[in-house]
Amino acid sequence: MRSQVSVTPKVQYQKVFSQRRKRIGLYGGTFNPVHNAHLLVADQVGRTLCLDKVLLMPDMIPPHVDKKSAIAADYRVDMLKLATKDNPMLGLELAEIERGGVSYTYDTIKELKERHPDTDYYFIIGGDMVDYLPKWHRIHELMRMVNFVGVRRPGAENKSDYPVIWVDVPEVDFSSTDIRQRCHDGRSIKYMVPEAVEKYIKEHQLYID
């Protein structure tokens, strides 16, 4: 008679848990520089949707029609590391920096899903970018690969014919452009960026010219 091996509930639970798909948020941008509104969005979305982690993903060259100039990627990555180090919900994804060239979301998601087939990705964008979705590179294929998460923005339509998960986040009315201008003018950026990022900007004399 064949002997039977019993499995304790604890072992069964561990097996099921180990097979659970990961839920990872991706928050892309130039982050020139990263600021507290970026961190607020990432943290709020991650906790609202019960994600395992939200990874801030700096681009190398954004594919926008209005090309954005940014400081060297090394500076932006350093500031992101400083900004996220004290929050276990947040981390970094450097796929676009490492790949180089124009950062198309389709290429990035395709690469990440090939590397991490056990992961479901939630791509976080503002309401203004939701309005722009019909013009995204290979958008119909991309929609089958990733879950889009929209954060409502003043002045945007904040609606879409595409499936978008909407998350309400407190509005913070400043941008990286505002911070760069303040640095150029010698004005304070305290409480607009993490203290460590403010110190880094001053030490490396960024955004002065």
Secondary structure, 3 states (H helix, E strand, C coil): CCCCCCCCHHHHHHHHHHHCCEEEEEEEECCCCCCHHHHHHHHHHHHHCCCCEEEEEECCECCCCCCCCCCCHHHHHHHHHHHHCCCCCEEECCHHHHHCCECCHHHHHHHHHHHCCCEEEEEEEEHHHHHCHHHCCCHHHHHCCCEEEEECCCCCCCCCCCCEEEECCCCCCCCHHHHHHHHHHCCCCECCECHHHHHHHHHCCCCCC
